Structures are given as C-alpha cells and as structure tokens.
Amino acid sequence: MILPKDSWYYFNEAATSWPKPPGLVEAMTEALALPPSGSGRGGRTEMLPEADRCPLGPIVGECRGRVAALLGVREATRVVLVSGVTHALNVALWGIGLTLPRGARIITSVAEHNAVLRPLRHLAKWRRDLRISLLELDADGGFDEAAFARLLTEQTALVALIHASNVTGRVYDVAPLFARAKAAGAITLLDASQTMGHLPVHPHELHADLVAFTGHKGLRGPVGTGGLYVSPGIELEPVFVGGTGQLSDVYYQPEMMPMRLEAGTPNTPAIAGLTAALRWREREGEAFIRREEINAEKLREGLRAISGVQIYDDVPGARYTPVVSIRLTDLPVAATGQRLYDEYGIICRTGLHCAPLMHRALGTAPAGTVRFSLSGFTTEAEIDHALTAVRRLAVMDHLVPVTKRRPMKTEEERAGHR
C-alpha cells in the first residue's frame, strides 16, 4: 500500500536539515527583495561608513564573524564563504596539492566522503609523483593510531581527515593525529561537514590548519552555503579566480584574505539565510543540541532492542552525531528504504552515502546501509513511529495494518520544540 504524500517523518538530517529555523526564509526573501549589493565581500568595503554601504553589505561580514566565533578563532577574514563543503574541500585540496614538493605524501582515511576522495584522485592524475595513503579503522571502529604512526613519514605534506562519519555518526579523535602530523611538518585539513552545529569544532584544539564545513546540515542554513577556515600562515594557491569587486587593477588574484579565495559574486540571499540560522543557533542551540542527543540515544536504544536489526558501529563509550546505520536480516537495503517511505512515510537514506571505502571497511558494500539521522526538532512520537516501522519490517509481519501518517506539523507545533 502506498500512502498519499501529504506528510513525512523526516530522518535524513545528515543529508540536509529540515525544517529550517524560524526567520531563515524571511531573511532570504528580504535579501532578494532589497537592491543588489556588491559590498560586504570581506575586504575594505565593510569598513565604509554606513551611509556608503548598500543595504545587504554588512550581512556577509556578519556571517563571517559568526562563523569565526563558532570556530573560536579571532581572524574572521580567514573564514572563506563558498557554495558548500565540496567547494571548500576542493579549494583546500587543490590549493595545497598544486604546490606540494615532488614525491610528497598525503594521508587520508577509508571513512572519507567522496568530496575528499575524488578531488585527491583527480589531483593525483595531474601530480603523478604524489602518493596517497589510506588510514584504516581499528577493531573498535576508530582511526587506527598505530597505523597512522606507520604511515606518517618525513614526506607527508598533508593529512586530510573527516571529523565524524556520515555513515555511522562516529566522531573520530582527530586531535592527537593532527598534532603528530603538524609536529612532522604536515598541513592538516578537517572535514567538519557532519560536526559543525552538532559539537564544538575549534581548529586550535583539534590542531587543524584548515576546516571545511557546510551550512545546510548541522548549522541548519540553506543549501548552497559553506566555507573554509584557513589558519594564519597557511596560504593556498587560488583555484577559482576572477572578479573581486575591489583591487581590480591587480594583475593576478589579490593576496588579501578572504578575497584571495572568494572570486565572483557572493550568494548573498543564501548567506543571509545562513546568518539567520546562526543567529537562531546562538539563542536556541544549546537546548536544541541537548534534545538532539536525547533523541539519538532513544533511537539507538530502540533499534538495539529489535531482533533482526544490525547496527553498524555501535560501541559503548564512543561518541556519535545523531546518525545511525542499520540493515535488516531478511530485507534488502533498497527495499527497506522504499517500504519505510511507501508504508510509513519515513524519509531516510539508503545506499553507500557517497562513502564507498567506509562501506568496504564495514562489510556493507555494495548495497550499503539504511541510515537514520535526526535533530532537536524530531519528536518522541516520530521516533516511536520509526521504531515501530523497523520492528514490523524486521519480522516481515505483513498482517499488521499500516499506521496512518499524522498530518504534517504546523508552525506552532514545531515552535513548541524549539
């Protein structure tokens, strides 16, 4: 039975967050309604008198400043605003990779998203002298520190690691690995796409020279937003060059940050939306994250109690984002996801989640897993509904009537959970 598409139970937050915080849509609408502005690009125009600025000029600077505060860094000009984490990772990997000495080595891991793996492979096509090593997981599912010590050599110039798996939610202890890498003279790059907005991401504490993040996941901003933090002393070769709105008579891309890495017209409406999300997070973030943690543990506990469900990477004492991957013993992955949606209105994610090496390490390739991811907006009733659905599918009980989907929550109902 296929139910009408009148409402959903949303468990795909690791892909993109929904619903968005109050004020985000209005901020984007206002940005589109106001006259276009070329100011606020992160340079000298933000220091102009208020009367000389266009109405949207300050919003880019505010967004940059709020991200810097979230990262715990002082230098807001080192925060580069781009279209997303994939863009940011390409800026970082190509910006470093094109300037590495011959024979340099790069360490990454089997847990990485294709947003890291593919740029590195394409880079290696152009720089055939580079050597890329893959860090495996240890028996408990974390990064293998002993293996990392063996991979780290004098030739290691870059270490690029994900902060938390988008497949299992495991938060990796990257700080000691990055500290060791920096001591050996390597640059460190953190993919924080799954952790920004869920837990503290402080480059200084994590020993990360570069931090790439997205705006539309944990930060709950709109799609098409993200950025890259570049520590002082790290200079990347620009891979996107062009107009900056300032210093137009400079022959090459200006050296000044952030315009060195920000060519072209900024997506001001999306940046306005991200800024609204960051403002909301400042007010509501602590309570929201606490609800998120409670919700995630309730879901994990419920899934553990269901016979015929295998949870991947469920280790006592380990830290996780609100993500959990499962498989049912008697039902293929794709069929599980389809039936969850058709019969129970549950939107989750199935397949490899753009992390093929992680699934090889987990033993779940090529089908992948069924991934549930939630947030502080998720209700107890929604979690109970998801657990009921998985329980019924796990036992293949086709005689149990399908629960009618509840109407989509109103704005007032959602506001009660904020």
Sine and cosine of phi, psi and omega as CSV:
sin_phi,cos_phi,sin_psi,cos_psi,sin_omega,cos_omega
0.00,0.00,0.78,-0.62,0.05,-1.00
-0.97,-0.25,0.87,-0.50,-0.05,-1.00
-0.98,0.18,0.46,-0.89,0.04,-1.00
-0.90,0.44,0.55,-0.84,-0.06,-1.00
-1.00,0.10,0.91,0.41,-0.04,-1.00
-0.97,-0.26,-0.21,0.98,0.01,-1.00
-0.28,-0.96,0.25,-0.97,-0.04,-1.00
-0.65,-0.76,0.37,-0.93,0.23,-0.97
-0.94,-0.35,0.94,-0.34,-0.19,-0.98
-1.00,-0.06,0.91,-0.42,0.03,-1.00
-0.76,-0.65,0.72,0.69,-0.01,-1.00
-0.74,-0.67,0.62,0.78,-0.05,-1.00
-0.91,0.42,-0.49,0.87,-0.02,-1.00
-0.93,0.36,-0.34,0.94,0.09,-1.00
-0.99,0.12,-0.81,0.58,0.12,-0.99
-0.35,-0.94,0.57,-0.82,-0.09,-1.00
-0.98,0.20,0.55,-0.83,0.07,-1.00
-0.28,-0.96,0.67,-0.75,-0.02,1.00
-0.97,0.25,0.25,-0.97,0.03,-1.00
-0.99,0.11,0.36,-0.93,-0.01,-1.00
-0.91,0.42,0.42,-0.91,0.07,-1.00
-0.88,0.48,0.64,-0.77,0.02,-1.00
0.99,-0.14,-0.30,0.95,-0.05,-1.00
-0.94,0.35,-0.77,0.64,-0.03,-1.00
-0.89,0.46,-0.65,0.76,-0.01,-1.00
-0.90,0.45,-0.63,0.78,0.01,-1.00
-0.91,0.42,-0.64,0.77,0.02,-1.00
-0.94,0.35,-0.64,0.77,0.02,-1.00
-0.90,0.44,-0.68,0.73,0.02,-1.00
-0.89,0.46,-0.63,0.77,0.01,-1.00
-0.89,0.46,-0.59,0.81,0.02,-1.00
-0.97,0.24,-0.46,0.89,-0.05,-1.00
-0.99,0.16,-0.48,0.88,-0.02,-1.00
-0.98,0.22,0.34,-0.94,0.04,-1.00
-0.86,0.50,0.61,-0.79,0.01,-1.00
-0.86,0.51,0.52,-0.85,-0.03,-1.00
-0.73,-0.69,0.69,-0.73,0.09,-1.00
-0.98,-0.19,0.00,1.00,0.00,-1.00
-1.00,0.07,0.00,-1.00,-0.01,-1.00
0.95,0.30,0.46,0.89,-0.02,-1.00
-0.99,0.11,0.07,1.00,0.07,-1.00
0.98,-0.19,0.14,0.99,-0.02,-1.00
-0.89,-0.46,-0.67,-0.75,-0.16,-0.99
-0.96,0.29,-0.41,0.91,-0.06,-1.00
-0.89,0.45,-0.43,0.90,0.00,-1.00
-0.95,0.32,-0.18,0.98,0.04,-1.00
-0.99,-0.16,0.04,1.00,0.03,-1.00
-0.93,0.37,0.41,-0.91,0.09,-1.00
-0.85,0.52,0.50,-0.86,-0.05,-1.00
-0.80,0.60,-0.62,0.78,-0.06,-1.00
-0.92,0.40,-0.37,0.93,-0.03,-1.00
-1.00,-0.02,-0.03,1.00,-0.03,-1.00
-0.99,-0.11,0.49,-0.87,0.21,-0.98
-0.97,0.23,0.34,-0.94,-0.10,-0.99
-0.84,0.54,-0.54,0.84,-0.08,-1.00
-1.00,-0.01,-0.09,1.00,-0.08,-1.00
-0.80,0.60,-0.75,0.66,-0.09,-1.00
-0.93,0.37,-0.31,0.95,-0.16,-0.99
-0.92,0.40,-0.58,0.81,0.02,-1.00
-0.92,0.40,-0.68,0.73,0.04,-1.00
-0.90,0.44,-0.63,0.77,0.03,-1.00
-0.90,0.44,-0.69,0.72,0.01,-1.00
-0.87,0.50,-0.72,0.69,0.00,-1.00
-0.87,0.50,-0.68,0.73,-0.01,-1.00
-0.91,0.41,-0.63,0.77,0.01,-1.00
-0.93,0.37,-0.60,0.80,0.06,-1.00
-0.91,0.42,-0.68,0.74,0.03,-1.00
-0.86,0.50,-0.67,0.74,0.03,-1.00
-0.89,0.45,-0.64,0.77,0.02,-1.00
-0.90,0.43,-0.59,0.81,0.03,-1.00
-0.98,0.19,-0.22,0.97,-0.02,-1.00
0.96,0.27,0.53,0.85,0.00,-1.00
-0.88,-0.47,0.43,-0.90,-0.05,-1.00
-1.00,0.01,-0.52,0.86,-0.18,-0.98
-1.00,0.02,1.00,0.03,-0.03,-1.00
-0.89,0.45,-0.47,0.88,0.00,-1.00
-0.93,0.37,-0.20,0.98,0.05,-1.00
-1.00,0.03,0.01,1.00,0.08,-1.00
-1.00,-0.08,0.91,-0.42,-0.02,-1.00
-0.99,-0.14,0.82,-0.58,-0.01,-1.00
-0.99,-0.13,0.85,-0.52,-0.03,-1.00
-0.74,-0.68,-0.20,-0.98,-0.16,-0.99
-0.99,0.13,-0.11,0.99,-0.01,-1.00
0.34,-0.94,0.01,-1.00,-0.07,-1.00
-0.94,0.33,-0.52,0.85,0.05,-1.00
-0.89,0.45,-0.70,0.72,0.08,-1.00
-0.86,0.51,-0.74,0.67,-0.03,-1.00
-0.87,0.49,-0.69,0.73,-0.02,-1.00
-0.92,0.40,-0.60,0.80,0.06,-1.00
-0.91,0.40,-0.67,0.74,0.06,-1.00
-0.84,0.55,-0.69,0.72,-0.03,-1.00
-0.94,0.33,-0.77,0.64,-0.12,-0.99
-0.93,0.36,-0.67,0.74,0.05,-1.00
-0.96,0.27,-0.61,0.79,-0.01,-1.00
-0.89,0.45,-0.53,0.85,0.09,-1.00
-1.00,0.05,-0.74,0.67,-0.16,-0.99
-0.87,0.50,-0.57,0.82,-0.03,-1.00
-0.94,0.34,-0.30,0.95,-0.07,-1.00
-0.94,-0.35,0.04,1.00,-0.03,-1.00
-0.93,0.37,0.53,-0.85,0.04,-1.00
-0.93,0.38,0.36,-0.93,0.02,-1.00
-0.87,0.50,0.65,-0.76,0.03,-1.00
0.98,0.18,0.14,0.99,-0.01,-1.00
-0.91,0.41,0.45,-0.89,0.02,-1.00
-0.91,-0.42,0.56,-0.83,0.03,-1.00
-0.83,-0.56,0.74,-0.67,0.07,-1.00
-0.95,-0.32,0.77,-0.64,0.16,-0.99
-0.70,-0.71,-0.23,-0.97,-0.10,-1.00
-0.71,-0.71,0.23,-0.97,0.03,-1.00
-0.96,0.29,-0.21,0.98,-0.03,-1.00
-1.00,0.08,-0.06,1.00,-0.16,-0.99
-0.95,0.31,0.45,-0.89,0.14,-0.99
-0.98,0.21,0.36,-0.93,0.05,-1.00
-0.88,0.48,-0.31,0.95,0.04,-1.00
-0.91,0.40,-0.30,0.95,0.14,-0.99
-0.98,-0.21,-0.73,0.69,-0.10,-1.00
-0.89,0.46,-0.71,0.71,-0.06,-1.00
-0.94,0.34,-0.71,0.70,0.09,-1.00
-0.84,0.55,-0.62,0.78,0.01,-1.00
-0.91,0.42,-0.64,0.77,0.01,-1.00
-0.92,0.39,-0.65,0.76,0.04,-1.00
-0.92,0.39,-0.61,0.79,0.06,-1.00
-0.88,0.48,-0.67,0.74,-0.01,-1.00
-0.91,0.41,-0.41,0.91,0.08,-1.00
-0.93,0.37,-0.57,0.82,0.01,-1.00
-1.00,0.06,-0.55,0.84,0.01,-1.00
-0.90,-0.43,0.99,0.17,-0.08,-1.00
-0.94,0.35,-0.19,0.98,0.03,-1.00
-0.99,0.15,-0.28,0.96,-0.01,-1.00
-0.96,0.27,0.52,-0.86,0.04,-1.00
-0.85,-0.53,0.81,-0.59,-0.03,-1.00
-0.94,-0.34,0.83,-0.56,0.00,-1.00
-0.93,-0.37,0.60,-0.80,-0.03,-1.00
-0.96,-0.30,0.83,-0.56,0.06,-1.00
-0.99,0.11,0.79,-0.61,0.00,-1.00
-1.00,0.03,0.15,-0.99,0.07,-1.00
-1.00,0.00,0.46,-0.89,0.08,-1.00
-1.00,0.06,-0.07,-1.00,-0.09,-1.00
-0.90,0.45,-0.42,0.91,0.00,-1.00
-1.00,-0.06,0.03,1.00,0.04,-1.00
1.00,-0.05,0.00,1.00,0.06,-1.00
-1.00,-0.02,-0.02,-1.00,0.08,-1.00
-0.95,0.32,0.69,-0.72,-0.04,-1.00
-0.99,0.17,0.97,-0.22,-0.07,-1.00
-0.92,0.39,-0.59,0.81,0.03,-1.00
-0.91,0.41,-0.65,0.76,0.05,-1.00
-0.91,0.40,-0.60,0.80,0.03,-1.00
-0.89,0.46,-0.66,0.75,0.00,-1.00
-0.88,0.47,-0.57,0.82,0.01,-1.00
-0.96,0.29,-0.55,0.84,-0.03,-1.00
-0.97,0.23,-0.49,0.87,-0.09,-1.00
-0.97,0.26,0.87,-0.49,0.00,-1.00
-0.77,-0.64,0.03,-1.00,0.04,-1.00
-0.91,0.42,-0.38,0.92,-0.01,-1.00
-1.00,0.08,-0.14,0.99,-0.01,-1.00
-0.93,0.36,0.88,-0.48,-0.06,-1.00
-0.94,-0.33,-0.33,0.94,-0.05,-1.00
-0.53,-0.85,0.70,-0.72,0.14,-0.99
-0.83,-0.56,0.88,-0.48,-0.04,-1.00
-0.87,-0.49,0.90,-0.43,-0.07,-1.00
-0.73,-0.68,0.53,-0.85,0.08,-1.00
-0.99,0.13,0.56,-0.83,-0.04,-1.00
-0.99,0.14,-0.61,0.79,0.04,-1.00
-0.55,-0.84,0.61,-0.79,-0.03,-1.00
-0.93,0.36,0.73,-0.69,0.09,-1.00
-0.98,0.18,-0.11,0.99,0.02,-1.00
-1.00,-0.04,-0.75,0.66,-0.11,-0.99
-0.94,-0.34,-0.27,0.96,-0.07,-1.00
1.00,0.09,-0.04,1.00,-0.04,-1.00
-0.88,0.47,0.78,-0.62,0.10,-1.00
-1.00,-0.02,0.83,-0.56,-0.08,-1.00
-1.00,-0.06,0.57,-0.82,0.02,-1.00
-1.00,0.10,0.99,0.11,-0.10,-0.99
-1.00,0.10,-0.38,0.93,-0.13,-0.99
-0.83,0.56,-0.77,0.64,-0.02,-1.00
-0.91,0.41,-0.53,0.85,0.03,-1.00
-0.94,0.35,-0.69,0.72,0.01,-1.00
-0.91,0.41,-0.63,0.78,0.02,-1.00
-0.87,0.48,-0.68,0.73,0.01,-1.00
-0.91,0.40,-0.64,0.76,0.00,-1.00
-0.90,0.43,-0.70,0.71,-0.01,-1.00
-0.90,0.43,-0.61,0.79,0.05,-1.00
-0.89,0.46,-0.47,0.88,0.02,-1.00
-1.00,0.05,-0.01,1.00,0.06,-1.00
0.99,-0.10,0.17,0.99,-0.02,-1.00
-1.00,-0.01,0.43,-0.90,0.15,-0.99
-1.00,0.05,0.62,-0.79,-0.04,-1.00
-0.90,-0.43,0.73,-0.69,-0.02,-1.00
-0.83,-0.56,0.82,-0.57,0.00,-1.00
-0.95,-0.31,0.80,-0.60,0.16,-0.99
-1.00,-0.01,0.98,-0.21,-0.06,-1.00
-0.98,-0.21,0.43,0.90,-0.07,-1.00
-0.89,0.45,-0.47,0.88,-0.03,-1.00
-0.99,-0.17,-0.02,1.00,-0.06,-1.00
-0.88,-0.48,-0.47,0.88,0.00,-1.00
-0.87,0.49,0.85,-0.52,-0.05,-1.00
0.99,-0.15,-0.30,0.95,0.02,-1.00
-0.98,-0.21,-0.56,0.83,-0.01,-1.00
-0.45,-0.89,0.27,-0.96,-0.05,-1.00
-0.87,0.49,0.71,-0.71,0.09,-1.00
-0.79,-0.61,1.00,-0.09,-0.05,-1.00
-0.90,-0.43,0.95,-0.32,-0.08,-1.00
-0.80,0.60,-0.65,0.76,-0.05,-1.00
-0.90,0.44,-0.68,0.73,-0.02,-1.00
-0.94,0.33,-0.53,0.85,-0.03,-1.00
-1.00,0.00,-0.07,1.00,-0.04,-1.00
0.87,0.50,0.63,0.78,-0.01,-1.00
-0.98,-0.19,0.85,-0.52,0.07,-1.00
-0.96,0.27,-0.54,0.84,-0.05,-1.00
-0.73,-0.68,0.68,-0.73,0.06,-1.00
-0.76,-0.65,0.88,-0.48,0.05,-1.00
-0.98,-0.20,0.68,-0.73,-0.04,-1.00
-0.57,-0.82,0.31,-0.95,0.08,-1.00
-0.90,-0.43,0.39,-0.92,-0.02,-1.00
-1.00,-0.10,-0.32,0.95,-0.21,-0.98
-0.99,-0.13,0.04,1.00,0.03,-1.00
-0.98,-0.21,-0.96,-0.28,-0.08,-1.00
-0.88,0.47,-0.47,0.88,0.03,-1.00
-0.98,0.20,-0.21,0.98,0.11,-0.99
0.90,0.43,0.43,0.90,0.08,-1.00
-1.00,0.08,-0.10,-1.00,0.01,-1.00
-0.98,0.20,0.32,-0.95,0.12,-0.99
-0.91,0.42,0.36,-0.93,-0.02,-1.00
0.99,0.13,0.33,0.94,0.04,-1.00
-0.77,-0.64,0.45,-0.89,0.02,-1.00
0.23,-0.97,-0.12,-0.99,-0.03,-1.00
-0.10,-0.99,0.01,-1.00,-0.02,-1.00
-0.65,-0.76,0.82,-0.57,0.14,-0.99
-1.00,-0.04,0.76,-0.65,-0.01,-1.00
-0.87,-0.49,0.91,-0.41,-0.05,-1.00
-0.90,0.44,0.52,-0.85,0.10,-1.00
-0.83,0.56,0.66,-0.75,-0.03,-1.00
0.99,-0.10,-0.28,0.96,0.07,-1.00
-0.99,-0.16,0.87,-0.49,0.00,-1.00
-0.88,-0.47,0.84,-0.53,-0.02,-1.00
-0.99,-0.15,0.60,-0.80,0.13,-0.99
-0.95,0.31,0.82,-0.57,-0.01,-1.00
-0.91,0.42,0.72,-0.69,0.06,-1.00
-0.94,-0.33,-0.30,0.95,0.16,-0.99
-0.90,-0.43,0.88,-0.48,-0.04,-1.00
-0.76,-0.65,0.38,-0.93,0.00,-1.00
0.40,-0.92,-0.60,-0.80,-0.06,-1.00
-0.94,0.35,0.56,-0.83,0.05,-1.00
-0.78,-0.62,-0.17,0.99,-0.03,-1.00
0.98,0.17,-0.16,0.99,0.01,-1.00
-0.61,-0.79,0.32,-0.95,0.05,-1.00
0.77,0.64,0.68,0.73,-0.10,-0.99
-0.93,0.37,-0.29,0.96,0.00,-1.00
-1.00,0.01,0.02,1.00,0.06,-1.00
-0.97,0.24,0.75,-0.66,-0.15,-0.99
-0.91,0.42,-0.70,0.71,0.02,-1.00
-0.96,-0.29,0.02,-1.00,0.06,-1.00
-0.84,0.54,0.75,-0.66,-0.02,-1.00
-0.84,0.54,0.53,-0.85,-0.01,-1.00
-0.97,0.23,-0.41,0.91,-0.10,-1.00
-0.88,0.47,0.71,-0.70,0.10,-0.99
-1.00,0.02,0.57,-0.82,0.08,1.00
-1.00,-0.02,-0.02,1.00,-0.10,-1.00
-0.90,0.43,-0.32,0.95,0.08,-1.00
-0.82,0.58,-0.56,0.83,-0.07,-1.00
-0.89,-0.45,0.19,0.98,-0.01,-1.00
-0.82,-0.58,0.99,0.12,0.04,-1.00
-1.00,-0.08,0.59,-0.81,0.07,-1.00
1.00,-0.06,0.02,-1.00,-0.05,-1.00
-0.98,0.20,0.79,-0.62,0.01,-1.00
-0.94,0.35,0.50,-0.87,0.04,-1.00
-0.99,0.16,0.97,0.24,-0.14,-0.99
-0.87,0.50,-0.67,0.74,0.04,-1.00
-0.86,0.51,-0.66,0.75,0.03,-1.00
-0.92,0.38,-0.64,0.77,0.04,-1.00
-0.90,0.44,-0.61,0.80,0.08,-1.00
-0.88,0.47,-0.64,0.77,0.05,-1.00
-0.91,0.42,-0.68,0.73,0.03,-1.00
-0.90,0.44,-0.63,0.77,0.03,-1.00
-0.88,0.47,-0.66,0.75,0.05,-1.00
-0.88,0.47,-0.64,0.76,0.03,-1.00
-0.91,0.42,-0.63,0.78,0.02,-1.00
-0.93,0.38,-0.60,0.80,0.08,-1.00
-0.89,0.45,-0.71,0.70,0.01,-1.00
-0.88,0.48,-0.66,0.75,-0.01,-1.00
-0.89,0.46,-0.59,0.80,0.02,-1.00
-0.88,0.47,-0.58,0.82,0.00,-1.00
-0.99,0.14,-0.69,0.72,-0.21,-0.98
-0.92,-0.39,-0.10,0.99,-0.21,-0.98
-0.86,0.51,-0.69,0.72,-0.07,-1.00
-0.89,0.46,-0.74,0.67,0.01,-1.00
-0.93,0.38,-0.60,0.80,-0.01,-1.00
-0.89,0.45,-0.71,0.70,-0.01,-1.00
-0.91,0.40,-0.60,0.80,0.03,-1.00
-0.89,0.46,-0.70,0.72,0.06,-1.00
-0.89,0.47,-0.63,0.78,0.02,-1.00
-0.86,0.51,-0.71,0.70,0.00,-1.00
-0.90,0.44,-0.67,0.74,0.03,-1.00
-0.90,0.44,-0.70,0.72,0.01,-1.00
-0.88,0.48,-0.70,0.72,-0.04,-1.00
-0.90,0.44,-0.65,0.76,0.01,-1.00
-0.93,0.36,-0.60,0.80,0.05,-1.00
-0.89,0.46,-0.67,0.74,0.01,-1.00
-0.91,0.40,-0.71,0.70,0.00,-1.00
-0.88,0.47,-0.71,0.70,0.00,-1.00
-0.88,0.48,-0.67,0.74,0.01,-1.00
-0.90,0.43,-0.65,0.76,0.01,-1.00
-0.92,0.38,-0.59,0.81,0.03,-1.00
-0.87,0.50,-0.50,0.86,-0.09,-1.00
-0.99,0.11,-0.07,1.00,-0.06,-1.00
-0.99,-0.11,0.86,-0.51,0.05,-1.00
-0.92,0.38,0.65,-0.76,0.01,-1.00
1.00,0.01,0.10,0.99,0.04,-1.00
-0.92,-0.39,0.79,-0.61,0.11,-0.99
-0.95,-0.31,0.83,-0.56,0.07,-1.00
-0.99,-0.12,0.74,-0.67,-0.02,-1.00
-0.99,-0.10,0.79,-0.61,-0.04,-1.00
0.87,0.49,0.97,0.25,0.03,-1.00
-0.77,-0.63,0.98,0.19,-0.16,-0.99
-0.96,-0.29,0.82,-0.58,0.04,-1.00
-0.84,0.54,0.73,-0.68,0.03,-1.00
1.00,0.00,-0.28,0.96,0.03,-1.00
-0.97,0.24,0.38,-0.92,-0.01,-1.00
-0.97,-0.23,0.65,-0.76,-0.04,-1.00
-0.71,-0.70,0.50,-0.86,0.27,-0.96
-0.98,0.20,0.13,-0.99,-0.03,-1.00
-0.97,0.26,0.86,0.51,-0.02,-1.00
-0.72,-0.69,0.66,-0.75,0.08,-1.00
-0.57,-0.82,0.70,-0.72,0.01,-1.00
-0.92,-0.40,0.70,-0.71,-0.03,-1.00
-0.70,-0.72,0.21,-0.98,0.25,-0.97
-0.62,-0.78,0.53,-0.85,0.07,-1.00
-0.99,-0.12,0.63,-0.77,-0.09,-1.00
-0.86,0.51,-0.66,0.75,-0.17,-0.99
-0.93,-0.37,0.26,0.97,-0.03,-1.00
-0.62,-0.78,0.82,-0.58,0.00,-1.00
-0.85,0.52,0.41,-0.91,-0.07,-1.00
-0.85,0.53,-0.79,0.61,-0.05,-1.00
-0.88,0.47,-0.65,0.76,0.01,-1.00
-0.91,0.40,-0.59,0.81,0.04,-1.00
-0.87,0.48,-0.75,0.66,0.00,-1.00
-0.89,0.46,-0.65,0.76,-0.02,-1.00
-0.92,0.40,-0.67,0.74,-0.01,-1.00
-0.95,0.32,-0.58,0.82,0.06,-1.00
-0.86,0.52,-0.62,0.79,0.01,-1.00
-0.98,0.20,-0.77,0.63,-0.09,-1.00
-0.89,0.46,-0.66,0.75,-0.14,-0.99
-0.99,-0.15,-0.39,0.92,-0.10,-1.00
-0.79,-0.61,-0.02,1.00,0.04,-1.00
0.94,0.35,0.38,0.92,-0.06,-1.00
-1.00,-0.08,0.84,-0.54,0.09,-1.00
-0.99,-0.13,0.93,-0.37,0.08,-1.00
-0.75,-0.67,-0.36,-0.93,-0.05,-1.00
-0.73,-0.68,0.67,-0.74,0.07,-1.00
-0.81,-0.58,0.37,-0.93,0.07,-1.00
0.94,-0.34,-0.49,-0.87,-0.11,-0.99
-1.00,-0.04,-0.18,0.98,0.07,-1.00
0.82,0.57,0.54,0.84,0.03,-1.00
0.88,0.48,0.42,0.91,0.00,-1.00
-0.72,-0.70,0.92,0.40,-0.13,-0.99
-0.90,0.44,-0.59,0.81,-0.02,-1.00
-0.94,0.35,-0.51,0.86,0.05,-1.00
-0.90,0.43,-0.66,0.75,0.01,-1.00
-0.94,0.35,-0.53,0.85,0.09,-1.00
-0.90,0.44,-0.65,0.76,0.01,-1.00
-0.92,0.39,-0.57,0.82,0.00,-1.00
-0.99,0.16,-0.27,0.96,-0.08,-1.00
0.99,0.15,0.37,0.93,-0.04,-1.00
-0.95,-0.31,0.04,1.00,0.06,-1.00
-0.97,0.25,0.50,-0.87,0.01,1.00
-1.00,-0.06,-0.08,1.00,-0.09,-1.00
-0.97,0.26,-0.52,0.85,-0.03,-1.00
1.00,0.07,-0.50,-0.87,-0.07,-1.00
-0.69,-0.72,0.16,-0.99,0.20,-0.98
-0.99,-0.13,0.87,-0.49,-0.10,-1.00
-0.94,-0.35,0.82,-0.58,0.14,-0.99
-0.97,-0.26,0.71,-0.71,0.10,-1.00
-0.61,-0.79,0.67,-0.75,-0.13,-0.99
-0.71,-0.70,-0.10,-0.99,-0.06,-1.00
-0.52,-0.85,-0.10,-1.00,0.06,-1.00
-0.95,0.32,-0.22,0.98,0.09,-1.00
-0.99,0.14,-0.29,0.96,-0.01,-1.00
-0.92,0.39,0.67,-0.74,-0.02,-1.00
-0.99,-0.17,0.30,-0.95,0.06,-1.00
-0.87,0.49,-0.61,0.79,0.00,-1.00
-0.90,0.44,-0.61,0.79,0.02,-1.00
-0.92,0.38,-0.64,0.76,0.04,-1.00
-0.91,0.42,-0.70,0.72,0.04,-1.00
-0.86,0.51,-0.64,0.77,0.02,-1.00
-0.90,0.45,-0.68,0.73,0.01,-1.00
-0.90,0.44,-0.67,0.74,0.01,-1.00
-0.91,0.41,-0.63,0.78,0.06,-1.00
-0.89,0.46,-0.68,0.73,-0.01,-1.00
-0.89,0.45,-0.73,0.69,0.00,-1.00
-0.90,0.43,-0.65,0.76,0.00,-1.00
-0.87,0.48,-0.67,0.74,-0.01,-1.00
-0.93,0.36,-0.65,0.76,0.02,-1.00
-0.94,0.35,-0.54,0.84,-0.03,-1.00
-0.91,0.42,-0.57,0.82,0.00,-1.00
-1.00,-0.10,0.01,1.00,0.02,-1.00
0.83,0.56,0.63,0.77,-0.03,-1.00
-1.00,0.06,1.00,-0.01,-0.04,-1.00
-0.98,0.22,-0.13,0.99,-0.06,-1.00
-1.00,0.03,-0.23,0.97,0.00,-1.00
-0.97,0.25,0.83,-0.56,0.00,-1.00
-0.89,0.46,0.57,-0.82,0.01,-1.00
-0.95,0.32,0.73,-0.69,0.04,-1.00
-0.95,0.30,0.77,-0.64,0.02,-1.00
-0.92,0.40,0.68,-0.73,0.00,-1.00
-0.91,0.42,0.66,-0.75,0.06,-1.00
-0.97,0.24,0.43,-0.90,0.02,-1.00
-0.87,0.49,0.46,-0.89,0.04,-1.00
-0.87,0.50,0.64,-0.77,-0.03,-1.00
-0.89,0.47,0.64,-0.77,0.06,-1.00
-0.98,0.20,0.21,-0.98,0.05,-1.00
-0.87,0.49,-0.59,0.81,0.01,-1.00
-0.92,0.40,-0.65,0.76,0.02,-1.00
-0.91,0.41,-0.66,0.75,0.01,-1.00
-0.92,0.40,-0.58,0.81,-0.02,-1.00
-0.90,0.44,-0.45,0.89,0.01,-1.00
-0.94,0.35,-0.22,0.98,-0.01,-1.00
-0.95,-0.31,0.24,0.97,-0.06,-1.00
-0.98,-0.21,0.00,0.00,0.00,0.00
